[in-house]
Amino acid sequence: MGNPPNGNAGSCASVSSNTCCNIECNTGYVVSGGSRCCSGSSWTNTPTCQPAPCTGENIAQANGGCLGKVIAHGNTCSYTCNSGYTPMNVGSTSTVTPRKCSLGNFDHRQYCMPKRCFNHALPNLEATNDPMGVTVTGKGTIGSCADVASGGDCQLACPGGYTITSTRPTCSLGTWSATVVTCQAKDCPTTAPKDGTLGTCTATIQSGTSCNYECNAPGSPGTLYNYRLAQDETTVTGLHCFLGKIYKKGVPSPFLASTQWCDPIECDLPAPRNGGFGTCLSNPTPSNALVTTTTTCTHSCNAGYLLMGTPYKCYATVITNSVKQTCRNMNPNLMQFALYKRGTTTVEPFAPAFVPGNNFPTTFNPTRWCTVRRATQPAR
């Protein structure tokens, strides 16, 4: 006999009467029709070579589909997998296509991949109030949690001014862990100002809250140091913590970064009689803060008057100088005025002041007399 399509005669090339033989098929083909037998001078049947089918192999975590099945040439199949697993083409983590049988072999292999986790829920932003008192909420971003293999973990992300909680979500066979992730608003660490205390603030101001420092002001101005609270842009409205930064309370966006400090309260330096404030003038109040004890100021005197005393040094209401500043009349006669005890050369510790135009005091002590002269000895 001749060769069958896709094969050869095999043992049937020369067969005795009343005997059987087998044809042979090329690779990828199988005999269909059994053996060929010769009866007398005729063949009783004619086997052929048909395309070989495919048999699905066993793979881990598979429970059906191609598993153990015989798939005819040209047909397709895919595995089904246990819970938490999904069929996938070998060499890929994202592509699965049906396996096609061709001449006894599938065109590619599959495996049961542990399911991945996709697109974790976004973290909530902790609610906090801005400097105008408006509540701010929202969501963070996906970070590295868009696609995570089973057994892996990831990190969600928060915008500036927030800190993400430390626990990382994990993936197990396609299911995210029950981890609750939030974005916590950053608080504001702070310290007390010079010459003051934290007041209503704390060492860490919570985001969304306001407070004020306090300045040392024990009272007794002129004897004890006293200070007043000051803030940017003149008015004191409060410090407001918002997302890790301190702003001035009540100022709309763009918010104004701010702080508070303690200014020394000005000294009470009234102008002397017959004089003016001189360099001891600080607008709008007629005084001068003199914020360091090394700074000095002097009053001024009207024409015809001479400034006596020493320059003032002042800090936070406390004045330090040796002699109070006064304005003395420069009239040579009045400058030599002295009050003596009668019959002695003892100068009395009292010198009446004259108002220009008056020549004598209006009241006399009968035990004393006064003399206006250039000399320093009493009149005889």
C-alpha positions in Angstrom: 0.0 0.0 0.0 1.0 3.6 -0.4 1.7 6.2 2.4 -1.4 7.8 4.0 -1.6 11.5 4.2 0.5 12.9 7.1 2.0 9.5 7.6 3.6 6.4 6.1 2.7 2.8 5.5 4.5 1.6 8.5 4.3 -2.2 8.8 1.6 -2.3 6.1 4.1 -1.9 3.3 4.1 -5.7 2.7 1.4 -7.8 4.4 0.5 -11.5 4.0 -3.1 -12.5 3.5 -5.2 -12.7 6.6 -2.8 -10.6 8.7 -3.1 -7.0 10.1 -0.6 -4.1 10.2 -0.3 -0.5 11.5 0.4 2.6 9.6 2.6 5.4 11.1 1.7 9.1 11.5 3.9 12.1 11.3 4.6 14.2 14.5 1.4 16.0 15.6 -0.8 13.3 14.1 -2.4 10.2 15.5 -3.8 7.0 13.8 -7.6 7.0 13.5 -9.3 3.8 12.5 -7.2 1.2 14.2 -5.1 -1.5 12.4 -5.3 -2.3 8.8 -6.0 -6.0 7.9 -5.6 -7.9 4.7 -8.2 -10.5 3.9 -7.5 -12.5 0.7 -6.2 -9.7 -1.5 -8.3 -6.8 -0.1 -7.9 -4.4 2.9 -10.8 -4.6 5.3 -10.4 -1.0 6.6 -8.4 2.1 5.9 -7.0 3.9 9.0 -5.9 7.6 8.6 -3.6 10.1 10.3 -5.6 12.8 12.1 -4.3 15.9 14.0 -3.4 15.0 17.5 -5.5 16.5 20.4 -4.1 18.2 23.5 -4.4 17.2 27.1 -4.6 19.8 29.8 -1.8 19.4 32.4 -2.1 19.8 36.1 -1.1 23.1 37.6 -1.2 24.5 41.2 -4.4 26.0 42.4 -6.3 25.0 39.3 -9.8 23.4 39.7 -11.2 23.1 36.2 -11.2 24.4 32.6 -8.2 22.9 30.8 -7.4 20.7 33.8 -7.1 17.1 32.7 -9.3 17.6 29.6 -8.6 16.4 26.1 -9.0 19.3 23.7 -9.3 18.6 20.0 -7.0 20.2 17.5 -8.1 23.8 16.7 -10.1 24.1 19.9 -9.3 26.3 22.9 -9.6 26.2 26.7 -8.5 28.2 29.8 -8.0 27.0 33.4 -10.3 27.9 36.3 -8.6 28.6 39.6 -9.3 28.4 43.3 -10.7 31.4 45.2 -8.1 34.2 45.4 -6.4 33.1 42.2 -6.9 33.9 38.6 -5.6 32.3 35.4 -2.8 34.1 33.7 -0.5 33.5 30.7 2.9 32.3 31.9 5.4 35.2 31.8 2.7 37.8 32.4 0.9 39.3 35.4 -1.8 41.1 33.5 -2.7 39.0 30.3 -4.7 35.8 29.9 -5.8 34.4 26.6 -7.4 31.0 25.8 -5.0 28.2 25.0 -5.4 26.8 21.4 -4.6 23.2 20.6 -2.5 22.7 17.5 -1.3 19.2 16.5 -1.1 17.9 20.1 0.4 21.0 21.7 -1.1 24.1 23.2 0.2 27.4 21.8 1.0 28.7 25.3 0.9 27.8 29.0 -1.1 29.2 31.8 -0.8 29.4 35.6 -3.0 30.3 38.6 -1.7 33.7 39.8 -2.6 35.0 43.3 -5.0 37.8 42.7 -3.5 41.3 42.8 -5.1 44.3 44.6 -6.1 47.4 42.7 -6.9 51.0 43.6 -7.0 51.2 47.4 -9.6 53.6 48.8 -8.1 57.1 49.2 -7.3 58.3 52.7 -9.4 60.9 54.4 -7.9 64.3 55.3 -8.3 65.1 58.9 -10.8 68.0 59.2 -9.1 71.3 60.3 -10.0 75.0 60.2 -8.1 77.6 58.2 -7.3 81.0 59.7 -10.7 82.3 58.6 -12.5 79.5 60.5 -13.4 77.6 57.3 -13.3 73.8 57.8 -11.1 72.0 55.3 -11.6 68.3 54.4 -10.8 66.1 51.4 -8.9 63.1 50.2 -5.3 62.1 49.8 -3.9 60.4 46.7 -3.3 56.8 45.6 0.4 56.8 46.1 1.9 53.3 45.3 -1.5 51.5 46.0 -2.8 51.4 42.4 -1.6 47.8 41.7 -0.1 45.6 44.4 0.8 41.9 44.2 -0.6 39.5 46.7 1.6 39.5 49.8 2.9 43.0 49.1 2.2 46.3 50.7 2.0 49.9 49.6 1.9 53.5 50.7 -1.0 56.0 50.2 0.0 59.7 49.9 -1.1 62.9 51.6 -0.8 66.5 50.4 1.6 69.0 52.0 0.7 69.9 55.6 -0.5 66.4 56.4 1.2 63.3 57.9 0.0 59.9 56.8 -0.5 57.3 59.5 2.3 54.8 59.7 0.4 51.5 58.9 0.7 50.4 55.3 -2.1 48.6 53.5 -1.3 44.9 52.5 -2.8 42.8 49.8 -3.8 39.1 50.3 -5.2 37.1 47.3 -7.0 40.1 45.8 -8.3 41.6 49.1 -6.9 44.7 50.9 -6.2 44.5 54.6 -8.7 46.3 56.9 -6.1 49.0 57.6 -7.5 52.4 58.1 -5.2 55.1 56.7 -5.7 58.8 57.3 -3.9 62.0 56.6 -3.4 63.9 59.9 -3.1 67.6 59.9 0.3 68.8 61.1 0.4 70.7 64.4 2.6 73.7 65.2 5.4 73.5 67.8 6.1 76.8 69.4 8.0 78.5 72.3 7.2 81.4 74.6 8.3 84.8 73.5 11.0 86.8 75.3 9.6 88.6 78.3 6.4 86.5 78.1 4.7 83.1 78.4 2.8 80.7 76.2 -0.4 82.3 77.5 -3.4 80.4 76.0 -1.1 78.5 73.6 0.5 75.2 74.3 4.0 73.9 73.4 2.3 72.3 70.3 -0.6 74.2 68.9 -3.2 71.9 67.3 -4.0 72.5 63.7 -7.2 74.4 63.3 -7.0 76.2 66.7 -6.0 79.7 67.7 -4.3 81.2 70.8 -2.3 84.2 72.1 0.9 84.5 74.0 1.0 86.6 77.2 3.5 89.3 78.2 5.0 89.9 81.6 3.0 92.9 83.0 3.2 92.8 86.8 2.0 96.4 87.2 3.9 99.0 89.3 5.1 100.7 86.2 8.3 102.6 86.8 9.4 100.1 89.4 8.8 96.7 87.6 9.3 95.9 84.0 6.0 95.8 82.0 5.4 94.6 78.4 2.5 94.5 75.9 1.7 91.9 73.3 2.3 92.8 69.7 1.7 91.1 66.3 2.3 91.6 62.6 0.3 94.4 60.9 -0.3 96.3 64.2 -3.4 94.6 65.6 -3.3 91.5 67.8 -5.9 89.0 66.4 -4.3 85.7 67.5 -2.0 83.0 66.3 -3.7 80.3 64.2 -2.1 76.9 63.5 -3.0 75.5 60.0 -1.4 72.5 58.5 1.9 72.9 60.4 2.3 76.6 59.9 1.3 79.6 62.2 -0.7 82.3 60.6 -2.4 85.5 61.7 -6.0 84.7 62.7 -8.7 86.3 60.6 -6.6 87.2 57.6 -8.1 85.8 54.3 -6.1 83.8 51.8 -3.2 84.2 50.9 -2.8 83.6 54.7 -0.3 85.7 56.5 2.5 83.9 58.3 2.7 85.5 61.7 4.2 85.5 65.2 3.7 87.5 68.4 6.2 89.2 70.6 6.4 91.3 73.7 7.2 95.0 73.3 8.4 97.0 76.3 5.8 99.5 77.4 7.0 103.1 77.1 8.2 105.1 80.1 6.2 108.0 81.4 8.5 110.9 80.6 6.4 114.1 80.9 7.9 117.3 79.6 9.5 119.5 82.3 8.0 122.9 83.2 9.3 125.6 80.7 10.4 122.8 78.3 9.4 120.2 75.8 9.8 116.5 75.2 12.9 116.8 73.2 14.3 113.4 72.0 12.0 111.7 74.6 9.1 111.9 72.1 7.6 108.9 70.4 4.6 109.4 68.2 1.8 109.2 68.8 2.3 109.2 72.5 4.6 111.8 74.2 7.0 109.2 75.5 9.8 107.0 74.3 10.1 103.2 74.7 13.9 103.3 74.8 14.0 99.6 74.3 17.5 99.1 75.5 19.0 100.5 78.7 21.9 101.9 76.6 19.6 104.2 74.7 19.1 107.7 76.2 17.0 110.7 75.6 16.8 114.3 76.8 14.1 116.9 77.2 14.3 120.3 75.7 13.9 123.7 77.4 12.3 126.9 76.2 14.4 129.9 75.2 16.0 131.5 78.3 16.0 128.2 80.2 18.9 125.7 80.8 18.4 122.0 80.9 19.6 120.5 84.2 20.0 116.8 85.1 21.2 113.7 83.3 19.8 111.9 80.2 17.1 109.4 80.9 17.6 105.7 80.3 14.4 103.6 80.2 13.3 100.1 79.6 9.7 98.8 79.9 8.5 101.6 82.2 11.6 101.6 84.5 13.6 104.9 84.3 17.2 104.9 85.4 19.1 108.2 85.7 20.8 110.0 88.6 19.2 113.5 88.4 15.7 114.4 87.1 15.8 116.8 84.1 14.5 120.3 84.8 14.6 123.6 83.0 16.3 126.5 85.0 15.9 130.2 84.1 19.1 131.6 82.7 18.5 135.1 84.2 21.8 135.6 86.2 20.0 137.2 89.1 17.5 134.4 89.5 20.2 131.9 89.1 21.8 133.2 92.3 18.6 133.1 94.4 19.2 131.4 97.7 17.2 131.1 100.9 19.2 131.6 104.2 18.2 131.0 107.7 18.1 134.4 109.4 21.3 135.4 111.2 23.3 132.5 109.7 25.1 131.4 106.6 23.1 128.2 106.3 21.3 127.8 103.0 17.8 126.4 103.5 16.9 123.4 101.4 14.1 125.3 99.6 14.2 127.5 96.6 10.9 129.0 95.4 10.4 129.3 91.7 9.5 132.6 90.1 6.9 133.1 87.4 8.3 135.6 84.9 7.1 139.1 85.8 7.1 138.5 89.6 10.0 139.8 91.6 9.3 138.2 95.0 7.5 135.3 96.5 4.0 136.1 97.8 4.6 134.4 101.1 7.4 134.9 103.7 8.5 133.1 106.8 9.2 135.6 109.5 12.2 133.5 110.7 13.8 133.5 107.3 14.7 136.0 104.7 15.8 135.8 101.1 18.3 137.6 99.1 18.8 137.8 95.3 22.5 138.4 94.6 25.4 137.2 92.7 27.5 136.3 95.7 27.0 133.1 97.6 27.2 134.8 101.1 24.1 136.1 102.9 23.3 139.8 103.0 24.3 141.8 106.1 
